[in-house]
Amino acid sequence: MTEFPFATAVDVRYQDHDTLGHVNNAVYVTYMEEARVAYLSEYAGLAMDDISMVVAHLDVDFRRTVEYADEVEVAVGVTDVGGSSFTMAYEVRDGETVAVEGESVQVTLDPETGESQPVPDEWRDSFEPVEG
């Protein structure tokens, strides 16, 4: 497992499972989204009303299935900050094992024009880089 500056518990709902009893592959993206929002608001201290960004790229690698868990832990951290984008890495953990690894690239937007804008200095200062 990778060392991340932040991790959060995410509830696994009954509806998250497919007919084989596994968490459906698409649901992991939602788990990563929940962790991303928690990281930005709780860890980085950014006000959700001030966050204007879109996910431009998403990569997900499935390592093992999660079956009938009550919750998973999602670890997250920023691995790179560019001019108008930043990259985050994720591990979805079921107990002591990594079930899914992921990466997303977010592009910061000007809320009035919808065009990309530089990553605000406040955001840069609040990110604790983790080696990707």
N, C-alpha and C positions, 0 to 999 in steps of 0.2 A: 504494500500500500504506500501511496505517496503521502508526504506530509503536506497538509493544507492548512491555511490560517483559519478556516471557518468550516463548520459542519452543522447540519440541522437535521432533525428527525422529520420524516414525511410519512404520514399515515398511508397505509396500503388499504384501499377500500375493496370491498367484495367485488364491485363492478370492474375493478382493474384487472381481474383475472380472465383468461380466455377459457375455452372449453376443456383444455388440458390441465387447468388449475395453475398455470403459470401467469405471472404478470405479463400482460400484452406488451409487445415491443414498443408500440407507440406511446404507451403510458410513461415510459422512462423519460421521454422528452419533457413531459409535464413535471415529473419529479425534479428534473434539472432546472426547469423554469422556476419552480417554487424555491429552490435553493439559490438561484441567481437573484431573485427578488429579495430573499432574506439576507443574502450577503450584502447587496447594495444598501438596503435600508438599515439592517441591524448592525452589520459589521463595519461597513464603510460610512454609515451615518448619513446617507444621502436621502433627502426628502423625495418620496415617490412622486409628488406633484411636479418636481423639477426635473425628473428623468424623461428625456426624449431620445429614444433609440429604437432601433430595429435589429432583429437577428438577421445577419446577412449570410451566415454559413453555419452549418451544424454537422457534426461528425459523431457517430455513435458506434461503439464496439461492444458487442455482447459477449461476455465471458462465461456466464452461467445463468441459469434460470432462478427466479425467486418464486417460491411456492408458498402460499398460505401464510405469509408473514403479516404481523400486525403493523409493522412499520419498517422503513429502511432509513439508513443514514445517508445523506448526500453531502459529500465533502466538495468544496469549491474554492477556487482561487483564480486570480488574474495571472496569466503567464506572459502577456505581452501587451504593451500599449503603443499604438501607432499614432498617426496624425489625427485621424477622425474615427478610429476604431480601436477596440481592445478585445483580447482573446481571453476566454475563461476555460479552465479545465475542470472536470467533474469526475468523481467516483461515486457510484451508487453501491452502497455496502449493505449486505445482508449478514448481520453478525460480524464475524471477523473476516469475511471474504468479500472480494470485489466482484459484483455481478455485472456491472456496466461501467465502461469508461467513455467519457465524452468530451467534446470541445465545441465551443461556440464562438463566433465572431460577431460582435455587436458594433453597429455604426451609430454614432451620435448624430442627432438631427437638430436642425433649427426648427423649433416648434411652429414658427410662423410660416416658413417657406417649405418645410419638408425636405430641404436639401441637407446634405451632410455638412457637419461643422466640426471644428477641432474638439477633441476630448477636453472638457473643462479642466483647468488646473486643480480645482477642488477635488475632482474625481481622481486625477493622477495622484494627488497627495494622499488620498484615502485608500488607495490600492496597495496591498502588500504583495509584491510579486512572488510567485512560486515557480520553481523550475518546471517547465513543461515536458 
